[in-house]
């Protein structure tokens, strides 16, 4: 579980690639609902963030079919001692999980090259234990691609997964590779390799959702866990970009909208002062209105979504309305999304973390006096919840 590595470039140059959206000023107190685009936020970090204007030169499309080649590598100092099939089986459920999470708008078409590819140098030579740099990571990936090139046609694939033998303890974690457009990079079979995930031994701890987490970085999503202090203080286990092993780690509705999995017609927007009542369909069910967004500034908004813990993620410790603040100017790992906790003093039951109890129930309200925001949960049920948004 790690943020994608990159070469450092001047921030001004990176930001220049991202168009800006003006802050809407129209009130939404009556008449037709505001256009959904009025609640979309511009990115302000020049990297993975919560903005809707994702740089499609740097990040790959998040809808349609994406073709993935999985390579299995071992090393002179860490030769494989088992077959590749259990490794592939361990990660395979990620494709179906992301297909469902995307409302069937993303399909990972995965091909596994079932042979061990011997890397040219020892596993300890790639710098993982010393703090991985972009250059060292790219060398690791380049070596894997070069060693596998006689056995695969890389021009047929959009991205690559590299899985090390379990004996390679010197490859402990799973970083994402995002290419540097300004550098020569990695080319095979006449094709530039732009996106990859190199898995580490943590894949055995996190399970197949580590593939969902790392692959989402290639679509432009940031990390929602904290790089400093308490690791899961911002979103806990409510999003797979936070605690991968959490109680209900789907993708937040905001992420689903950003990635094009939730359509504009499924988003309710209040871009300025006014009031709006919205019936939310639970995130686990198809159709309806999936999120309600109350914009509060140029790069900030509050979002409400219904979580009813059905289906494959029916293990949440609480259900109801999830309310969170989004700031597209906050960098990855510093809390670009922060869950508002409906029950901050409640003692979680065994197996649950404090933020697992964050969902709001009917009769509860969230207020932010600094922005004049109020969100009331006025009704709830098995299939969703009704909320009232207001802003002074």
Secondary structure as GFF3:
##gff-version 3
##sequence-region A 1 392
A	DSSP	alpha_helix	11	16	.	.	.	ID=ss1
A	DSSP	three_ten_helix	36	39	.	.	.	ID=ss2
A	DSSP	beta_strand	64	74	.	.	.	ID=ss3
A	DSSP	alpha_helix	85	101	.	.	.	ID=ss4
A	DSSP	beta_strand	106	118	.	.	.	ID=ss5
A	DSSP	three_ten_helix	123	126	.	.	.	ID=ss6
A	DSSP	alpha_helix	134	148	.	.	.	ID=ss7
A	DSSP	three_ten_helix	149	151	.	.	.	ID=ss8
A	DSSP	three_ten_helix	154	156	.	.	.	ID=ss9
A	DSSP	beta_strand	159	164	.	.	.	ID=ss10
A	DSSP	beta_strand	175	178	.	.	.	ID=ss11
A	DSSP	beta_strand	186	188	.	.	.	ID=ss12
A	DSSP	beta_strand	191	193	.	.	.	ID=ss13
A	DSSP	beta_strand	195	198	.	.	.	ID=ss14
A	DSSP	alpha_helix	203	206	.	.	.	ID=ss15
A	DSSP	alpha_helix	209	217	.	.	.	ID=ss16
A	DSSP	alpha_helix	253	258	.	.	.	ID=ss17
A	DSSP	three_ten_helix	264	266	.	.	.	ID=ss18
A	DSSP	beta_strand	267	270	.	.	.	ID=ss19
A	DSSP	beta_strand	274	281	.	.	.	ID=ss20
A	DSSP	beta_strand	291	295	.	.	.	ID=ss21
A	DSSP	beta_strand	300	307	.	.	.	ID=ss22
A	DSSP	three_ten_helix	311	313	.	.	.	ID=ss23
A	DSSP	beta_strand	320	327	.	.	.	ID=ss24
A	DSSP	beta_strand	337	339	.	.	.	ID=ss25
A	DSSP	three_ten_helix	354	357	.	.	.	ID=ss26
A	DSSP	beta_strand	365	368	.	.	.	ID=ss27
A	DSSP	beta_strand	373	381	.	.	.	ID=ss28
A	DSSP	beta_strand	384	391	.	.	.	ID=ss29
###
